[in-house]
Amino acid sequence: MKHRIVVLGAGYAGATAAGRLARRLHPDGTEITVVNADAEFVERVRMHQLATGQRLSPRQLRDIYGGTGVRLRLARVTAVDVDQKIVTLVDEHGADEIAYDTLVYALGSTAADHGVPGVAEHAHDVAGKQSALRLRDRLAGLGAGENILVVGGGLTGLEVATEIAEARSDLTVAIATRGGLGDWLDARARRHLRRVFDRLGIAVHEHTDIARVEATSAITGDGRTVPARVTVWTTGLAVHPIAAATTLELAETGQVIVDATMRAISHPDVYAVGDAAIADGPGGKPLRMSCASGIPMGWQAADAIAARLTDREVPKVSLRYFNQCISLGRRDGLIQFVTADDQAKTSFITGKMAARYKEAVCKGAAWSIVHPTLLLPTRRRLTTTTRKEWRTATA
């Protein structure tokens, strides 16, 4: 029998793992199946662009995996039994189950509301394609002078605020952040960020907590009212809830605890990658939820699985960061170079060059997903079990 590898989720991490596995393992010994609810690969790092009405190139997963040997199952995962090694799912034909020998859990994350009242009822987010499309439709229906409030001063918040302000200069855009604007950046990089926000007319509410979201406003922790015909919530991510219903060992965040090879510490037949997993980066700090973490995690998991199945040494590559790429509209940007553990250095790039840099990074990441069996040399090796079976059959 072939060794059955099931990959749950085809975001950056899951799609990377599936493509790399197809390069590493011979189809005579393995069967790789990707389960994903959406028929397209979603460039999550571009959801702020989608929300402002920009057209993104569709990338069908069937086209991506055509000819690679990877099977695609378009379905929504409803449960995972990691003890019986069974995944329950629902597709257009109804409920079904598939079994696995090795599981790659990459179901990702959604927007986190942190229990703030009114967020679920009144706020929008850009954590996924459907939510970004809902925000796009909402923005399209606004008239000149309407107020937009972006809550959250991280990378996503900065990109959303500047993208909306540039695309809809007729709207009044504001951002609320718990700390100072870009306070983790180099001091000179922060000054550039403030100049961009001033140029785009974005009001900044620093050191501000939002305690409640209402239909046309947001209430701060100290009782102030910030007008907001539309509130965009970008205060972080929450993991997919499926893992919490399993016997996997999880962190307080709900992420699967994995070792340096992305293997679940409680279940050796399960690997978790991307936002679904919590893994140590340089200095023992957990890797942050991001494309910059997810793709290398997918590489590591795939290489570890292939090595273990073919009785080769398991590679252990230290995962680290190099930069933080922030688009500030379509014509400006900020590339903050960072240490291995994601601390800002004194070097950075701004302006049009930074915008082009960020665009190149996004295109490069998508290209690697869309061409899963290109770039790296393809060495499809038979599993140890398959080799033994072949030797027995020919003896």
C-alpha positions as CSV (number, residue, x, y, z in Angstrom):
1,M,0.0,0.0,0.0
2,K,1.1,3.6,-0.7
3,H,1.9,5.8,2.3
4,R,-1.0,8.3,2.4
5,I,-0.1,11.9,3.1
6,V,-3.0,14.3,3.7
7,V,-2.4,18.1,3.7
8,L,-5.2,20.1,5.3
9,G,-5.2,23.6,3.9
10,A,-3.7,25.1,0.8
11,G,-2.5,28.5,2.0
12,Y,1.1,29.5,1.9
13,A,2.3,26.9,4.4
14,G,0.1,23.9,3.3
15,A,0.6,24.5,-0.5
16,T,4.3,24.8,0.0
17,A,4.5,21.6,2.0
18,A,2.4,19.7,-0.6
19,G,4.5,20.9,-3.6
20,R,7.8,20.1,-1.9
21,L,6.6,16.6,-0.9
22,A,5.7,16.0,-4.6
23,R,9.3,16.9,-5.5
24,R,10.8,14.7,-2.8
25,L,8.7,11.5,-2.9
26,H,8.1,9.0,-5.7
27,P,4.4,8.5,-6.5
28,D,4.8,4.8,-6.6
29,G,5.3,4.8,-2.8
30,T,3.2,7.7,-1.7
31,E,-0.2,9.3,-2.3
32,I,-0.4,13.1,-1.5
33,T,-3.9,14.6,-1.1
34,V,-4.5,18.3,-0.5
35,V,-7.9,19.2,1.1
36,N,-9.0,22.8,0.7
37,A,-12.3,24.6,0.9
38,D,-11.6,27.2,-1.8
39,A,-10.9,26.2,-5.4
40,E,-8.3,28.9,-5.7
41,F,-5.0,29.7,-3.9
42,V,-5.6,32.9,-2.0
43,E,-2.8,35.4,-1.8
44,R,-3.6,36.4,1.8
45,V,-0.9,39.1,1.8
46,R,-2.9,41.0,-0.9
47,M,-6.3,41.0,0.8
48,H,-6.1,44.7,1.5
49,Q,-5.8,45.2,-2.3
50,L,-8.8,43.0,-2.9
51,A,-10.8,45.0,-0.3
52,T,-10.1,48.2,-2.2
53,G,-11.4,46.8,-5.5
54,Q,-8.2,45.8,-7.2
55,R,-8.3,42.7,-9.4
56,L,-6.1,39.8,-8.3
57,S,-5.0,37.1,-10.7
58,P,-7.0,33.9,-10.0
59,R,-4.9,30.8,-9.4
60,Q,-6.9,27.6,-9.6
61,L,-5.6,24.8,-7.4
62,R,-6.5,22.2,-10.0
63,D,-4.2,23.9,-12.5
64,I,-1.4,24.3,-9.8
65,Y,-1.4,20.6,-9.0
66,G,-2.1,19.3,-12.5
67,G,0.6,16.9,-13.5
68,T,2.4,16.9,-10.1
69,G,0.8,13.7,-8.8
70,V,-0.9,15.7,-6.0
71,R,-4.6,14.9,-5.6
72,L,-6.9,17.8,-4.8
73,R,-10.1,17.5,-2.7
74,L,-12.2,20.6,-2.5
75,A,-14.0,20.2,0.8
76,R,-14.4,21.8,4.2
77,V,-12.7,20.0,7.1
78,T,-15.2,19.4,10.0
79,A,-13.2,17.2,12.3
80,V,-9.9,15.4,12.7
81,D,-9.4,12.2,14.7
82,V,-5.6,12.1,15.3
83,D,-5.8,8.8,17.2
84,Q,-7.8,6.9,14.5
85,K,-6.0,9.0,11.7
86,I,-9.3,10.0,10.0
87,V,-10.3,13.4,8.6
88,T,-14.0,14.2,8.4
89,L,-15.1,16.6,5.7
90,V,-18.0,18.0,3.7
91,D,-18.0,18.7,0.0
92,E,-20.7,19.2,-2.6
93,H,-21.7,15.6,-2.3
94,G,-22.1,15.7,1.5
95,A,-20.1,14.3,4.4
96,D,-17.2,12.0,3.9
97,E,-14.1,10.6,5.6
98,I,-10.5,10.1,4.4
99,A,-7.8,8.2,6.2
100,Y,-4.1,9.1,6.4
101,D,-0.7,7.8,7.5
102,T,0.9,11.2,7.8
103,L,-1.1,14.4,8.3
104,V,0.1,17.9,7.6
105,Y,-2.2,20.3,9.5
106,A,-2.3,23.7,7.9
107,L,-5.8,25.1,8.4
108,G,-4.5,28.5,9.3
109,S,-6.2,31.3,11.1
110,T,-9.1,33.8,11.1
111,A,-9.4,37.3,12.5
112,A,-9.3,37.5,16.3
113,D,-11.9,39.7,18.0
114,H,-10.4,39.3,21.5
115,G,-13.9,39.2,22.9
116,V,-14.5,42.9,22.2
117,P,-18.2,43.6,22.1
118,G,-19.6,44.5,18.7
119,V,-16.7,43.3,16.6
120,A,-18.5,40.2,15.2
121,E,-21.7,42.2,14.5
122,H,-20.3,45.4,13.1
123,A,-16.6,45.2,12.1
124,H,-15.0,43.9,8.9
125,D,-11.6,42.2,8.5
126,V,-9.2,41.1,5.7
127,A,-8.2,37.8,7.1
128,G,-9.6,35.9,4.2
129,K,-11.0,36.3,0.7
130,Q,-14.7,36.3,1.6
131,S,-14.3,38.8,4.4
132,A,-12.1,41.0,2.1
133,L,-14.8,40.9,-0.6
134,R,-17.5,41.9,1.9
135,L,-15.4,44.9,2.9
136,R,-14.9,45.7,-0.8
137,D,-18.7,45.8,-1.3
138,R,-19.2,47.9,1.8
139,L,-16.6,50.4,0.8
140,A,-18.0,50.7,-2.7
141,G,-21.3,51.7,-1.2
142,L,-19.9,54.6,0.8
143,G,-20.2,58.2,-0.2
144,A,-17.6,61.0,0.0
145,G,-16.7,62.1,3.5
146,E,-17.7,58.9,5.3
147,N,-15.5,57.8,8.2
148,I,-13.3,54.6,8.1
149,L,-11.6,53.4,11.3
150,V,-8.9,50.8,11.1
151,V,-8.3,49.2,14.5
152,G,-4.8,47.7,14.9
153,G,-1.4,49.2,14.2
154,G,0.5,46.1,13.1
155,L,1.6,45.3,9.5
156,T,-1.9,44.5,8.3
157,G,-3.4,47.6,9.9
158,L,-0.8,49.9,8.3
159,E,-1.4,48.4,4.9
160,V,-5.2,48.5,5.1
161,A,-5.3,52.1,6.3
162,T,-2.9,53.4,3.6
163,E,-4.5,51.3,0.8
164,I,-8.0,52.6,1.6
165,A,-6.8,56.2,2.0
166,E,-5.0,56.1,-1.4
167,A,-7.7,54.2,-3.3
168,R,-10.5,56.4,-1.8
169,S,-9.2,59.8,-1.1
170,D,-12.8,61.0,-0.7
171,L,-13.1,59.0,2.5
172,T,-12.0,60.1,6.0
173,V,-9.6,57.4,7.2
174,A,-8.3,56.9,10.8
175,I,-6.3,54.3,12.6
176,A,-6.3,53.3,16.3
177,T,-3.3,51.5,17.7
178,R,-2.6,50.4,21.3
179,G,1.0,51.6,21.1
180,G,2.7,54.3,19.1
181,L,2.5,54.3,15.3
182,G,5.1,51.8,14.0
183,D,6.8,51.9,17.4
184,W,8.7,48.6,16.7
185,L,10.4,50.2,13.6
186,D,13.7,52.0,13.4
187,A,13.2,55.7,14.4
188,R,13.9,57.0,10.9
189,A,11.6,54.4,9.4
190,R,8.9,55.6,11.8
191,R,9.4,59.2,10.6
192,H,8.8,58.0,7.0
193,L,5.7,56.2,8.1
194,R,4.3,59.3,9.7
195,R,5.0,61.4,6.6
196,V,3.1,58.9,4.5
197,F,0.1,58.9,6.9
198,D,0.2,62.8,6.9
199,R,0.3,62.8,3.1
200,L,-2.7,60.5,2.8
201,G,-4.6,62.4,5.5
202,I,-4.9,59.5,7.9
203,A,-5.8,60.5,11.4
204,V,-3.8,58.5,14.0
205,H,-5.2,57.6,17.5
206,E,-2.1,56.3,19.3
207,H,-2.1,54.5,22.7
208,T,-5.8,53.8,22.2
209,D,-7.8,50.7,23.1
210,I,-11.1,50.1,21.4
211,A,-13.5,48.7,24.0
212,R,-16.6,48.4,21.9
213,V,-17.6,48.6,18.2
214,E,-21.0,50.0,17.3
215,A,-22.8,50.4,13.9
216,T,-21.4,53.8,13.2
217,S,-18.7,54.4,15.7
218,A,-16.2,52.8,18.1
219,I,-15.9,53.4,21.8
220,T,-12.4,53.7,23.3
221,G,-11.3,52.3,26.6
222,D,-11.5,55.8,28.2
223,G,-15.0,56.4,26.9
224,R,-14.3,58.5,23.8
225,T,-16.4,58.0,20.6
226,V,-14.6,57.7,17.3
227,P,-16.9,58.0,14.3
228,A,-16.7,55.0,12.0
229,R,-19.2,54.3,9.3
230,V,-17.0,51.2,8.7
231,T,-14.6,49.7,11.2
232,V,-11.9,47.4,9.9
233,W,-10.5,45.0,12.6
234,T,-6.9,44.1,12.3
235,T,-5.8,43.3,15.8
236,G,-4.4,39.8,15.2
237,L,-5.3,36.3,14.3
238,A,-7.0,33.3,15.9
239,V,-6.3,29.7,14.9
240,H,-8.8,27.5,13.2
241,P,-10.9,25.8,16.0
242,I,-10.6,22.2,14.6
243,A,-7.4,21.5,16.5
244,A,-9.0,22.3,19.9
245,A,-11.4,19.4,19.4
246,T,-8.5,16.9,19.0
247,T,-6.1,15.2,21.4
248,L,-3.2,17.2,20.0
249,E,-1.1,19.0,22.6
250,L,-1.8,22.7,22.1
251,A,-0.4,26.0,23.3
252,E,-2.6,28.5,25.1
253,T,-3.1,30.2,21.7
254,G,-4.7,27.0,20.4
255,Q,-1.8,26.3,18.1
256,V,-0.3,22.8,17.7
257,I,3.0,22.5,19.6
258,V,5.7,21.2,17.3
259,D,9.4,20.4,17.4
260,A,12.1,21.8,15.1
261,T,10.9,19.6,12.2
262,M,7.3,20.8,12.6
263,R,6.3,17.5,14.0
264,A,3.5,17.5,16.7
265,I,5.1,16.7,20.0
266,S,2.1,14.6,21.0
267,H,1.4,12.7,17.8
268,P,4.4,11.7,15.6
269,D,2.3,11.2,12.5
270,V,1.0,14.8,12.5
271,Y,3.0,17.8,11.3
272,A,1.6,21.3,11.7
273,V,2.7,24.4,9.8
274,G,1.9,28.0,9.3
275,D,-0.4,29.9,11.7
276,A,-1.8,26.5,13.0
277,A,1.5,25.7,14.7
278,I,3.7,27.3,17.4
279,A,7.3,26.7,16.7
280,D,10.4,28.2,18.3
281,G,12.4,30.7,16.2
282,P,15.8,32.3,17.0
283,G,16.3,32.9,20.7
284,G,13.5,30.5,21.6
285,K,10.9,33.1,20.5
286,P,7.8,31.7,18.9
287,L,7.5,32.4,15.1
288,R,4.9,35.0,14.4
289,M,1.9,34.2,12.3
290,S,2.9,35.3,8.8
291,C,3.7,34.3,5.3
292,A,7.4,34.8,6.2
293,S,7.0,32.0,8.8
294,G,4.6,29.8,7.0
295,I,6.6,29.1,3.8
296,P,9.8,28.0,5.6
297,M,7.7,25.9,8.0
298,G,6.2,24.2,5.0
299,W,9.7,23.5,3.6
300,Q,10.9,22.1,6.9
301,A,7.9,19.8,7.4
302,A,8.0,18.4,3.9
303,D,11.8,17.7,4.0
304,A,11.4,16.0,7.4
305,I,8.5,13.8,6.3
306,A,10.4,12.8,3.1
307,A,13.6,12.1,5.1
308,R,11.8,9.9,7.6
309,L,9.9,8.0,5.0
310,T,13.1,7.3,3.0
311,D,15.4,6.6,6.0
312,R,17.6,9.6,5.4
313,E,18.9,12.2,7.8
314,V,16.3,14.7,8.8
315,P,17.4,18.2,7.9
316,K,17.1,20.8,10.6
317,V,17.3,24.4,9.3
318,S,17.1,27.3,11.7
319,L,14.1,29.4,10.8
320,R,14.8,33.1,10.9
321,Y,13.6,36.5,9.7
322,F,15.3,39.0,7.3
323,N,12.9,41.8,6.8
324,Q,9.4,43.1,7.3
325,C,7.7,44.3,4.1
326,I,5.0,46.9,4.4
327,S,3.1,48.3,1.4
328,L,1.9,51.9,2.0
329,G,-0.5,52.1,-1.0
330,R,0.6,51.2,-4.5
331,R,3.4,53.8,-4.9
332,D,5.1,53.7,-1.5
333,G,6.4,51.2,1.0
334,L,8.7,50.4,3.8
335,I,11.1,47.5,4.1
336,Q,12.4,47.2,7.6
337,F,15.4,44.9,7.8
338,V,15.5,42.9,11.0
339,T,17.6,40.5,13.0
340,A,17.1,36.8,13.0
341,D,14.6,37.1,15.9
342,D,12.7,39.9,14.1
343,Q,14.1,43.0,15.8
344,A,14.5,46.1,13.8
345,K,17.9,47.0,12.5
346,T,18.9,50.5,11.5
347,S,18.7,49.7,7.8
348,F,15.5,50.1,5.8
349,I,14.2,51.0,2.4
350,T,11.3,53.5,1.7
351,G,9.4,55.0,-1.2
352,K,8.9,53.5,-4.7
353,M,11.9,51.2,-4.3
354,A,10.3,49.7,-1.2
355,A,7.0,49.3,-3.0
356,R,8.7,47.5,-5.9
357,Y,10.6,45.3,-3.3
358,K,7.4,44.3,-1.6
359,E,5.7,43.6,-4.9
360,A,8.6,41.3,-5.9
361,V,8.4,39.4,-2.6
362,C,4.6,38.9,-3.1
363,K,5.0,37.8,-6.7
364,G,7.9,35.5,-5.8
365,A,5.9,33.8,-3.0
366,A,2.9,33.2,-5.3
367,W,5.2,32.0,-8.1
368,S,6.7,29.3,-5.9
369,I,3.2,28.1,-5.0
370,V,1.9,28.1,-8.6
371,H,4.9,26.2,-9.8
372,P,5.2,23.5,-7.0
373,T,7.6,21.2,-8.8
374,L,10.0,23.8,-10.3
375,L,13.0,25.6,-9.0
376,L,14.5,23.0,-6.7
377,P,15.9,19.8,-8.2
378,T,13.3,17.1,-8.2
379,R,14.5,13.9,-6.5
380,R,11.5,11.7,-6.1
381,R,12.6,8.9,-3.8
382,L,10.8,5.7,-2.9
383,T,9.8,5.2,0.7
384,T,11.7,2.6,2.6
385,T,8.6,0.3,2.8
386,T,8.2,0.5,-1.0
387,R,11.8,-0.4,-1.6
388,K,11.5,-3.4,0.6
389,E,8.4,-4.6,-1.1
390,W,10.0,-4.3,-4.5
391,R,13.0,-6.3,-3.3
392,T,10.8,-9.0,-1.9
393,A,8.7,-9.2,-5.2
394,T,11.8,-9.5,-7.3
395,A,13.7,-11.9,-5.0
